[in-house]
Amino acid sequence: MPPSADTVRDLHKYEYTILFAIERLMKRYAWVPFDDLKRVTRLSKNELEYRLGELLQKDLVRYEGAPYPGYSLLFNGYDALALHTLTKRGSISALGSLIGVGKESEVFEALGLGVIVLKFHRVGQQSFQSVRLNREYMNKDGHCPWIFASAHSAEQEYEALLRLNGKVRVPVPIDRSRHTIAMSYVPGVNLNQCTLEDPKYILEELMEEMKKIYALGIIHADFSEYNVMVNEDHCWIIDWPQWVSVTHPNADEILLHDVTTIVDFFNRKYRMALQVSDALDQVTG
């Protein structure tokens, strides 16, 4: 859960200075040394110790004494920086309630120019190794804290939304800061949570959307009933951090998996008899 709006609003300017400094220095250190923080922030030793104590108490940073005394951001601290930046830009004005939790994200309602959605990417240690191996944008070697892995994930999703916006039914990208994306609110419910009155119509619409996506050079790479929102009229495709280009070496295999997953869902739940080969021809034709 991100920090409360009160916490983000009431942080002292020196505390933000420290959070920004830790973020910057974490690109070099797993644990940022106190002396480096003092040098970068230009705060006195007493002031820095006091403000770090405040940040520790608010669960925005953590401390480790070995192999040397050092500090790193917690996700709450990274959330605070993202929310602070998005607020300063005027993209959001309030954070609302939690509306969805995924394997690698939390989704909240928020206020911008109306009701919008904030998606916080949270690539954790349990899933990180598979992410590093399977996603093109991740460094294969070297130091890569989870917060920066999450920022890469958000950047990847935001790029897909920008490329697809206005051409395919996806959330409208509004802004991004670090691991957090502001996007339009999509009405409806997840495909896996509803019973469709006309499943054939929705499946045909999904195949058409997948065809448009493929023609734009993109493959979702995690397409399933969990990543489709449906209302009375249309469907939207969500969750894009893992997308790949149609030029990816495994593009055919990835696309086949996407098509098979969604076709199997409709055949299983609605007793349809669509052949995967026919659906694949429709997408690539």
Summary of the structure (lengths in Angstrom):
residues: 285
radius of gyration: 21.4
end to end distance: 43.6
largest distance: 71.1
contacts: 873
relative contact order: 0.09
helix: 47%
strand: 20%
